[in-house]
Amino acid sequence: MALDRANVVDAVGTDKATGEVVLTVIDALPWDDPKHLELLQDKLNAYFAFIESKELLAEYPGAVGRSIRIDVICRYDIPANASKFLNQARAVALKLDAALSWRTYRGKAA
């Protein structure tokens, strides 16, 4: 459950197909947890700050000149209220010239 560590970027890499720098949020919490959306908001705010402060460029020089995407990977199906929140967060990401995507993944961890 990586949401409990709001100030840690879970993973950074470059998508070989698109060339985008991808910051990954790993979300393993069930959606019935009453703090889930709050924790996700805190995590995304930390990612936004990481991008806005240019810390991403300092820590990951390969990001210079590349498009940036935050990819939220959820273990459980995303309910409507969370989709609404993520759409609002997408608007914030766009103001930082970043994309925001999300998906459900039930496979085994590598």
Backbone torsions as a table, in degrees:
resi	resn	phi	psi	omega
1	MET	NA	96.2	-175.3
2	ALA	-82.9	-11.4	-179.7
3	LEU	-66.7	-23.0	-178.6
4	ASP	-73.1	-8.3	178.4
5	ARG	-115.8	75.0	-171.0
6	ALA	-59.9	-34.3	-174.4
7	ASN	-93.2	17.5	178.5
8	VAL	-115.4	127.6	172.8
9	VAL	-79.9	121.2	-173.3
10	ASP	-65.6	-41.2	178.5
11	ALA	-160.3	146.9	174.5
12	VAL	-132.7	135.0	177.9
13	GLY	-160.8	179.5	177.9
14	THR	-116.0	126.3	177.6
15	ASP	-71.5	116.8	-176.8
16	LYS	-63.9	-31.0	-178.2
17	ALA	-75.0	-38.2	-174.0
18	THR	-108.5	-20.3	-175.2
19	GLY	82.2	-1.7	179.3
20	GLU	-68.9	147.0	168.7
21	VAL	-85.7	127.1	-175.0
22	VAL	-114.8	121.9	172.6
23	LEU	-99.3	121.6	-174.9
24	THR	-103.5	133.8	171.1
25	VAL	-105.1	124.1	177.5
26	ILE	-100.3	115.4	-175.1
27	ASP	-117.6	99.5	-178.0
28	ALA	-103.5	5.7	-178.1
29	LEU	-77.0	144.3	171.5
30	PRO	-72.5	150.0	-175.8
31	TRP	-75.3	-9.3	177.2
32	ASP	-82.1	-3.6	175.1
33	ASP	-70.7	120.6	-175.3
34	PRO	-62.7	-20.6	-179.3
35	LYS	-95.1	1.4	-172.3
36	HIS	-55.8	-55.0	-177.7
37	LEU	-62.7	-37.0	178.2
38	GLU	-63.9	-43.6	178.5
39	LEU	-65.3	-40.1	178.2
40	LEU	-65.5	-40.7	177.8
41	GLN	-62.0	-44.5	178.4
42	ASP	-60.5	-42.3	-179.3
43	LYS	-64.7	-47.6	-179.9
44	LEU	-64.3	-38.5	176.6
45	ASN	-60.5	-38.2	177.4
46	ALA	-65.8	-40.3	177.1
47	TYR	-64.8	-42.1	178.1
48	PHE	-60.5	-42.8	178.9
49	ALA	-64.5	-37.7	178.5
50	PHE	-61.2	-38.7	178.5
51	ILE	-76.1	-50.6	-174.5
52	GLU	-62.4	-36.7	-178.4
53	SER	-76.9	-6.1	-176.7
54	LYS	71.6	9.0	176.4
55	GLU	-61.6	-34.2	176.9
56	LEU	-55.7	-45.7	-178.6
57	LEU	-66.6	-34.2	178.8
58	ALA	-71.9	-40.9	-176.8
59	GLU	-82.2	-27.5	-176.3
60	TYR	-134.0	79.5	-175.1
61	PRO	-57.9	-22.2	177.4
62	GLY	-65.1	-10.6	179.8
63	ALA	-80.6	-16.2	-177.5
64	VAL	-59.6	124.9	177.0
65	GLY	80.1	3.1	-179.0
66	ARG	-106.8	155.8	172.5
67	SER	-70.7	151.5	-177.9
68	ILE	-120.1	138.3	176.4
69	ARG	-134.8	135.6	170.2
70	ILE	-99.3	125.6	-178.3
71	ASP	-116.1	113.3	178.7
72	VAL	-93.1	118.0	-179.7
73	ILE	-109.3	115.0	-176.3
74	CYS	-103.7	144.0	177.0
75	ARG	-79.6	-29.8	-175.6
76	TYR	-114.3	152.1	178.1
77	ASP	-52.2	139.8	-174.3
78	ILE	-88.1	118.2	-179.8
79	PRO	-74.2	168.4	-176.0
80	ALA	-58.0	-42.4	-178.1
81	ASN	-65.5	-33.6	177.7
82	ALA	-72.8	-37.9	176.3
83	SER	-61.8	-40.5	177.8
84	LYS	-61.6	-45.9	178.0
85	PHE	-60.2	-45.6	-178.2
86	LEU	-64.5	-34.6	175.4
87	ASN	-65.2	-37.4	175.8
88	GLN	-67.0	-40.4	178.3
89	ALA	-65.8	-32.7	177.7
90	ARG	-60.1	-39.2	178.5
91	ALA	-62.7	-38.4	177.3
92	VAL	-65.7	-44.7	179.6
93	ALA	-59.1	-41.9	-179.3
94	LEU	-60.7	-33.8	177.1
95	LYS	-65.5	-20.8	178.2
96	LEU	-99.1	13.0	-176.1
97	ASP	58.8	37.5	177.7
98	ALA	-125.8	157.1	175.1
99	ALA	-102.4	158.6	176.0
100	LEU	-133.9	126.5	177.0
101	SER	-130.6	162.0	178.0
102	TRP	-150.1	154.2	-179.5
103	ARG	-161.0	164.5	176.0
104	THR	-101.9	135.8	177.9
105	TYR	-133.6	121.6	-178.7
106	ARG	-110.4	3.6	-178.1
107	GLY	-70.7	172.9	177.9
108	LYS	-76.4	146.9	176.7
109	ALA	-68.9	146.7	-178.9
110	ALA	-74.6	NA	NA
